[in-house]
């Protein structure tokens, strides 16, 4: 929704180059706001957070479907509350200024219904068992006692999980549309996959080696990101920060985070709260660097073509 909102507003600009540059970056700003808010809550909060050992014992139930159906009312309510502000804003604008046709209203209504049903089904699956699978796999691999295997599996998981992120495919298609095919979605997807796989692998190293802290990666990583933002084309800077937001989407936030929690609960010296959480911040950071490097490559190729054509 935020990606589409930014694209719609940028179309109002008459300059096509400025429109391309301003189509991306809003999601990155929104992600930064969430990070700052949670950090402020951590500063203000005076409650001591105690770590509770997770229970991975499977709950025995004769009615498997009953477990999932029991989750539906609560999740449906949460999804409805999430979509309600968007629906109310649309209705307000429809009666005040939009005046869309009945056909368009029907399409939007059907789209909202599909979104509601899809989100409910997805979240029921996630809370009903999908996260448990991630925890069990992480716990099982960590139980093998070979930390290099844990890092390797994390690398592979990061590589393939990003391909299943719905928002990643939305972003890559939008990049190809806005740039009229100048930036190929496959290249962007490859850069994203490489960045996320590196992030998950580094997070597994952080879990396996308790002496390694989160800021050891984040501080130099964001310094590199800021430096690259002055060197990379403006279009790629916006794309990169949006990519960091979409890469840390529902698949990463459920399966990969649960995998890290399972691994941290087994490795001696690791803290589930301190070491497992923070993986998403790594996943949000590495695509920013990867895509800005991709922007530098495009910039150098463009200059090379310009020199060849002038010669």
Secondary structure, DSSP 8 states (H G I E B T S, - for coil): -HHHHHHHHHTT-S-HHHHHHHTSSHHHHHHHHHHHHHHHHHHH-----------------S-HHHHHHHHHHHHHHHHHHHHHHHHHHHHHHIIIII---HHHHHHHHHHHHHHHHHHHHHHHHIIIIIHHHHHHHHHHHHHT--HHHHHHHHHHHHHHHGGG-HHHHHHHHHHHHHTTTSS-HHHHHHHHHHHHHHHHHHHHHHHH-TT--THHHHHHHHHHHHHHHHHS-HHHHHHHHHHHHHHTSHHIIIIIHHHHHHHHHHSTT--IIIIITTHHHHHHHHHHHHHHHHHHHHHHHHHHHHHHHH-
